[in-house]
Amino acid sequence: MIVLDTSVLVAWMNEGDVHHAAAAAFMERFLQGEWEEGLLLEYVFLELVTVLQMRVDHPTAVAAGDALLRARELLFVPASDVFLPALETFRSQGDRGLSFADAAILTVARKSAGGRVATFDGAFRGLDGITVLP
């Protein structure tokens, strides 16, 4: 398993993104089953459709959201399932530059994904127990 961060999904779905090629290569490996399943946090879903609407357009955001909700390779993680543990992680991280959504990703990655996170967010690099891909 691997937790998918917003940055990888935005880059994959936005051809104008500086990380698009790397994200596309990663997603090809992911869709071929290299990590079996991906964990998609509700927080990430919310960020993704918001960012795509702002950077691309509303139809792209809607299509992306619909596609992710139908994807058999993804397990959806409701915000309510991780809120309190994520809050503890957020509190304990101090000024490392992690948003609350990042703290939720970190919490789920450590608990359920062997520490694997697909992200271009540099704040995850160097965190104990976390392996950053691609």
C-alpha positions in Angstrom: 0.0 0.0 0.0 0.9 3.6 -0.5 -0.7 6.9 0.5 -1.3 9.3 -2.4 -0.7 13.0 -1.7 -2.4 15.8 -3.5 0.8 16.9 -5.2 1.2 13.7 -7.2 -2.4 13.6 -8.3 -2.5 17.2 -9.3 0.7 16.7 -11.3 -0.7 13.6 -12.9 -3.9 15.3 -14.0 -2.4 18.6 -15.0 -0.2 18.4 -18.1 1.1 21.9 -17.4 2.5 20.9 -14.0 6.3 20.8 -13.6 6.1 17.3 -12.1 3.7 15.9 -14.7 6.1 13.5 -16.4 7.4 12.0 -13.0 3.8 11.8 -11.8 2.7 10.0 -14.9 5.5 7.5 -14.7 4.7 6.9 -11.0 1.0 6.4 -11.7 1.7 4.0 -14.5 3.6 1.8 -12.0 0.9 2.3 -9.4 -1.9 1.3 -11.9 0.1 -1.8 -12.8 -0.1 -2.9 -9.2 3.3 -2.2 -7.9 1.9 -1.1 -4.5 -1.3 -3.2 -4.7 -3.6 -0.4 -3.4 -3.5 3.3 -2.7 -5.0 5.1 0.2 -6.8 8.2 -0.7 -7.6 10.4 2.3 -10.8 12.5 2.2 -8.5 15.5 2.9 -6.5 14.8 -0.2 -9.7 14.4 -2.3 -10.9 17.8 -1.1 -7.6 19.5 -1.8 -7.3 17.8 -5.2 -10.7 18.9 -6.6 -10.2 22.4 -5.2 -6.7 22.8 -6.7 -7.8 21.4 -10.1 -10.8 23.8 -10.2 -8.4 26.7 -9.5 -5.6 25.7 -11.8 -7.4 24.0 -14.6 -11.2 24.3 -14.6 -14.4 23.0 -13.0 -15.1 20.1 -15.4 -11.6 18.8 -14.9 -12.1 18.9 -11.2 -15.4 17.1 -11.4 -14.1 14.4 -13.8 -11.0 13.8 -11.5 -13.2 13.4 -8.5 -15.6 11.0 -10.2 -12.7 8.9 -11.6 -11.0 8.7 -8.2 -14.2 7.6 -6.4 -14.7 4.8 -9.0 -11.0 3.6 -9.0 -10.7 0.1 -7.8 -7.1 0.6 -7.0 -7.9 3.2 -4.3 -9.3 2.8 -0.8 -11.0 5.9 0.4 -10.1 7.0 4.0 -12.8 9.2 5.5 -11.6 12.2 7.5 -13.5 11.1 10.6 -11.5 7.9 10.7 -8.2 9.7 11.1 -9.1 13.1 12.6 -8.0 12.6 16.2 -4.8 10.7 15.5 -3.9 13.3 12.8 -4.5 16.1 15.3 -2.0 14.5 17.6 0.5 14.1 14.7 -0.1 17.7 13.8 0.5 18.9 17.3 3.7 16.9 17.7 5.3 18.1 14.4 5.9 21.7 15.5 7.1 24.0 12.8 8.1 21.4 10.2 5.9 22.9 7.5 3.3 20.1 7.6 -0.4 21.1 7.0 -3.1 19.3 8.8 -3.8 17.3 5.7 -0.1 16.4 5.6 -0.3 15.3 9.3 -3.2 13.0 8.3 -1.2 11.5 5.5 1.7 11.0 7.8 -0.5 9.3 10.3 -2.1 6.9 7.8 1.2 6.2 6.1 2.8 5.1 9.3 -0.2 3.0 10.4 -1.4 1.4 7.2 1.0 1.9 4.3 4.4 0.9 5.6 5.4 4.5 5.7 5.1 4.9 1.9 3.9 8.3 0.6 3.7 9.4 -3.0 4.3 13.1 -2.9 6.4 16.0 -4.4 6.0 17.9 -1.1 9.5 18.3 0.4 8.1 18.5 4.0 7.8 14.7 4.0 11.5 14.1 3.3 13.5 13.1 6.3 10.6 12.2 8.5 11.1 9.1 10.6 9.5 6.0 9.2 8.5 7.7 5.9 9.6 6.6 2.4 8.9 9.3 -0.2 8.1 8.2 -3.8 8.4 8.8 -6.7 
